[in-house]
């Protein structure tokens, strides 16, 4: 049987990734001490690996495909199959930033000259400093990077979603280095094999479909032709609502997809404009 070796991120992205795969139709589970998650697809073999190491194993062919961050693949020879915009908390890119204590004399990039910077992303930080012609000492941080300044480092380069952890540690952002999104990447040789290329493509399609459905719901309703235009004018849609004639004379069925946060206000308006039998239902995937 053909097998696809798939790397899944261990750490902060793990739970969000497992939830996304669940929405996409794959059941993934792992015990606390196991690095080989079980998945209900006999053609996929999973391994849990830190995102920082993932691209190296994909580039070397140990893995056929993997989920990791854009920030960890910048200098790797891998195929970017799909951008998957999600993080551990929110559906938006994370940011790599330079942060310093609130009372630090460092207020801009030039002030980093000769300073000590702690970070997990050593290569990214060194590349950033080179681009700005700045000489500074970059130290690898094994974790808890936010607590390093001011005694163990003058500044840090850290990833953040909301900035709340930085603020909680009395740090302020001096500069934003880059936005990073989650990526599905693949080995170059694997993408040249028809079976693996198709399998990876199917996974990408389903994951993107699950993300497209996040925060959206479906609406179905019935409306008399005398109110049809008014209801259509009120109703938002991805493209345009689907309208079908019912057997009952003069009545139509209307279905659409809307943002979930609009529904609370939308349903009363639809009712006011003559809609009846309104049904809201959850969505797992939207294949575009």
C-alpha positions as CSV (number, residue, x, y, z in Angstrom):
1,X,0.0,0.0,0.0
2,X,1.2,3.5,-0.8
3,X,2.0,5.6,2.3
4,X,2.4,9.3,2.7
5,X,4.7,10.4,5.6
6,X,3.1,13.5,7.1
7,X,4.7,15.7,9.8
8,X,2.4,17.4,12.3
9,X,3.5,20.2,14.6
10,X,4.3,19.4,18.2
11,X,3.8,22.2,20.7
12,X,1.6,25.3,20.5
13,X,0.1,24.5,17.1
14,X,-0.7,20.9,17.9
15,X,-4.2,21.2,19.3
16,X,-5.3,23.7,16.6
17,X,-3.9,21.4,13.9
18,X,-5.7,18.3,15.2
19,X,-8.9,20.3,15.4
20,X,-8.5,21.5,11.8
21,X,-7.8,17.9,10.6
22,X,-11.0,16.8,12.4
23,X,-13.0,19.5,10.6
24,X,-11.4,18.3,7.3
25,X,-12.6,14.8,8.0
26,X,-9.5,13.1,9.6
27,X,-9.5,11.8,13.1
28,X,-6.1,12.3,14.6
29,X,-5.2,11.2,18.2
30,X,-2.0,10.8,20.2
31,X,-1.1,9.8,23.7
32,X,1.0,12.2,25.8
33,X,4.3,10.3,25.3
34,X,3.8,9.2,21.8
35,X,5.3,10.9,18.7
36,X,3.4,8.9,16.2
37,X,-0.3,10.0,16.1
38,X,-3.0,7.6,14.9
39,X,-5.0,8.8,11.9
40,X,-8.0,7.1,10.4
41,X,-6.5,7.0,6.9
42,X,-4.4,3.9,6.2
43,X,-2.5,5.8,3.5
44,X,-1.1,8.4,5.9
45,X,1.6,7.9,8.5
46,X,2.0,10.8,10.9
47,X,4.8,12.0,13.1
48,X,4.9,14.8,15.7
49,X,7.9,17.1,15.2
50,X,8.7,20.6,16.4
51,X,7.8,23.1,13.6
52,X,11.3,24.5,13.8
53,X,12.7,21.2,12.5
54,X,10.0,20.3,10.1
55,X,11.3,21.8,6.9
56,X,14.7,20.1,7.3
57,X,13.1,16.7,7.4
58,X,10.8,17.5,4.4
59,X,13.7,18.9,2.4
60,X,15.7,15.7,3.1
61,X,12.9,13.4,2.2
62,X,12.4,11.9,5.6
63,X,8.9,13.4,5.4
64,X,6.8,13.7,2.3
65,X,4.8,16.6,3.6
66,X,4.3,18.6,6.8
67,X,2.5,21.5,8.6
68,X,4.9,24.2,9.8
69,X,5.3,28.0,9.8
70,X,6.4,30.2,7.0
71,X,9.1,31.5,9.3
72,X,10.8,28.1,9.5
73,X,11.0,27.4,5.7
74,X,12.4,30.6,4.3
75,X,15.8,29.1,3.2
76,X,14.6,25.5,2.6
77,X,14.1,23.8,-0.8
78,X,10.6,22.6,-0.3
79,X,7.3,23.0,-2.1
80,X,4.8,25.4,-0.6
81,X,1.5,23.5,-1.3
82,X,-1.0,25.7,0.6
83,X,-1.2,28.6,3.0
84,X,-3.3,27.7,6.0
85,X,-4.1,30.9,8.0
86,X,-4.5,29.7,11.5
87,X,-2.6,29.8,14.8
88,X,-3.0,28.5,18.3
89,X,-5.6,31.1,19.2
90,X,-6.9,33.0,16.2
91,X,-7.3,32.7,12.5
92,X,-4.7,35.2,11.5
93,X,-1.0,35.4,10.9
94,X,1.4,35.5,13.8
95,X,4.1,38.2,14.0
96,X,7.9,37.9,14.7
97,X,8.8,41.1,16.5
98,X,11.7,42.7,18.3
99,X,10.7,43.5,21.9
100,X,12.5,45.3,24.8
101,X,11.6,46.3,28.4
102,X,9.2,49.2,28.5
103,X,11.9,51.5,30.1
104,X,14.7,50.4,27.7
105,X,16.7,53.1,25.8
106,X,16.2,50.9,22.6
107,X,13.5,52.7,20.5
108,X,14.4,51.6,17.0
109,X,16.3,49.1,14.9
110,X,19.5,51.1,14.9
111,X,19.6,51.0,18.7
112,X,20.2,47.2,18.5
113,X,23.8,47.8,17.5
114,X,26.2,45.9,19.8
115,X,23.3,44.6,21.9
116,X,22.5,41.0,23.1
117,X,19.4,39.5,21.5
118,X,17.7,36.3,22.8
119,X,15.5,34.3,20.4
120,X,14.5,30.9,19.3
121,X,14.6,32.0,15.6
122,X,18.4,32.6,15.4
123,X,18.6,32.4,11.5
124,X,15.7,34.7,11.1
125,X,17.2,37.3,13.5
126,X,20.6,37.1,12.0
127,X,19.1,37.6,8.5
128,X,17.1,40.6,9.8
129,X,20.3,42.2,11.4
130,X,22.3,41.6,8.2
131,X,19.6,43.3,6.1
132,X,19.8,46.4,8.4
133,X,23.7,46.3,8.6
134,X,23.6,45.9,12.4
135,X,26.1,44.0,14.4
136,X,24.6,42.3,17.5
137,X,25.0,39.2,19.5
138,X,22.3,36.6,18.9
139,X,21.7,33.9,21.5
140,X,19.5,30.9,21.1
141,X,16.7,30.8,23.7
142,X,15.4,27.4,24.9
143,X,12.2,28.9,26.1
144,X,10.6,31.5,28.4
145,X,12.3,34.1,26.1
146,X,10.0,36.9,27.5
147,X,11.8,36.8,30.9
148,X,15.3,37.2,29.5
149,X,15.4,41.1,29.4
150,X,16.9,43.1,30.9
151,X,19.3,40.9,32.8
152,X,20.0,38.1,30.3
153,X,19.4,40.0,27.1
154,X,18.9,43.6,25.9
155,X,16.1,42.6,23.5
156,X,14.3,39.5,22.2
157,X,12.9,38.4,18.9
158,X,9.7,36.5,19.6
159,X,6.6,35.3,17.9
160,X,3.3,36.8,19.1
161,X,-0.4,36.6,18.1
162,X,-1.9,39.3,20.3
163,X,1.0,40.8,22.1
164,X,-0.6,40.0,25.5
165,X,2.3,37.9,26.7
166,X,4.8,40.6,25.9
167,X,2.8,43.2,27.7
168,X,2.4,40.9,30.7
169,X,6.2,40.8,31.0
170,X,6.5,44.6,30.7
171,X,7.9,44.4,27.2
172,X,7.1,46.7,24.2
173,X,7.5,46.0,20.5
174,X,10.2,48.0,18.8
175,X,10.0,46.5,15.3
176,X,8.0,43.9,13.4
177,X,10.2,41.6,11.4
178,X,7.6,39.5,9.5
179,X,4.2,38.0,9.4
180,X,4.1,34.2,9.4
181,X,1.3,31.9,8.4
182,X,1.0,28.1,8.8
183,X,1.9,26.3,5.6
184,X,1.4,22.8,4.2
185,X,4.8,22.0,2.6
186,X,6.0,19.0,0.6
187,X,9.2,17.4,-0.5
188,X,10.2,18.2,-4.1
189,X,10.6,14.5,-5.1
190,X,7.3,13.6,-3.4
191,X,5.5,16.2,-5.5
192,X,7.0,14.5,-8.7
193,X,5.3,11.2,-7.8
194,X,1.7,11.2,-9.1
195,X,0.2,9.3,-6.2
196,X,1.8,11.4,-3.5
197,X,1.1,14.6,-5.4
198,X,-2.6,13.7,-5.6
199,X,-2.7,12.6,-1.9
200,X,-1.1,15.9,-0.8
201,X,-3.4,17.9,-3.0
202,X,-6.5,16.2,-1.5
203,X,-5.2,17.0,2.1
204,X,-4.6,20.6,1.1
205,X,-8.1,20.9,-0.5
206,X,-9.8,19.5,2.6
207,X,-7.8,21.6,5.1
208,X,-8.5,24.8,3.1
209,X,-12.1,23.9,2.9
210,X,-12.3,23.4,6.7
211,X,-10.7,26.8,7.2
212,X,-13.0,28.4,4.7
213,X,-16.0,27.1,6.7
214,X,-14.6,28.4,10.1
215,X,-16.8,31.2,11.4
216,X,-19.5,30.6,8.8
217,X,-22.9,28.9,8.9
218,X,-25.5,27.9,6.3
219,X,-29.0,29.5,6.2
220,X,-32.1,28.0,4.5
221,X,-35.5,29.8,4.3
222,X,-38.7,29.9,2.5
223,X,-40.2,33.1,1.1
224,X,-43.2,34.1,-1.1
225,X,-42.3,35.6,-4.4
226,X,-43.8,38.9,-3.3
227,X,-41.0,39.2,-0.7
228,X,-38.2,37.5,-2.6
229,X,-36.4,40.5,-3.9
230,X,-36.5,42.2,-0.4
231,X,-35.1,39.0,1.2
232,X,-32.3,38.7,-1.4
233,X,-31.3,42.3,-0.9
234,X,-30.9,41.7,2.8
235,X,-29.1,38.4,2.5
236,X,-25.2,38.4,2.2
237,X,-23.6,35.4,0.4
238,X,-20.2,34.1,-0.7
239,X,-21.4,34.6,-4.3
240,X,-25.1,34.8,-4.6
241,X,-27.9,32.9,-2.8
242,X,-29.3,29.8,-4.3
243,X,-33.0,30.2,-5.1
244,X,-35.2,27.3,-6.0
245,X,-38.9,27.2,-6.9
246,X,-41.1,25.2,-4.5
247,X,-44.1,23.1,-5.4
248,X,-46.3,25.5,-3.5
249,X,-47.5,28.2,-6.0
250,X,-45.5,31.4,-5.7
251,X,-43.0,30.1,-3.0
252,X,-39.3,29.8,-3.2
253,X,-36.5,28.2,-1.1
254,X,-33.4,30.3,-0.6
255,X,-30.1,29.0,0.8
256,X,-26.8,30.8,1.4
257,X,-23.6,30.9,3.5
258,X,-23.1,33.8,5.9
259,X,-20.6,34.8,8.6
260,X,-21.7,33.4,11.9
261,X,-21.4,36.8,13.8
262,X,-24.0,38.3,11.4
263,X,-26.7,35.7,12.1
264,X,-28.1,37.1,15.4
265,X,-29.0,40.4,13.6
266,X,-29.8,38.9,10.2
267,X,-32.5,36.4,11.2
268,X,-34.9,39.0,12.7
269,X,-34.4,41.2,9.6
270,X,-35.2,38.3,7.3
271,X,-38.3,37.5,9.3
272,X,-39.3,41.2,9.1
273,X,-39.0,41.0,5.3
274,X,-41.2,38.0,5.0
275,X,-38.9,35.0,5.3
276,X,-40.3,31.9,6.9
277,X,-39.1,28.4,8.1
278,X,-35.5,29.8,8.6
279,X,-33.0,27.1,9.4
280,X,-29.4,27.8,10.5
281,X,-26.9,24.9,10.2
282,X,-23.2,24.4,10.9
283,X,-20.6,23.9,8.2
284,X,-17.5,21.7,8.3
285,X,-16.1,22.5,4.9
286,X,-16.5,24.9,2.0
287,X,-14.7,23.7,-1.1
288,X,-14.2,26.7,-3.3
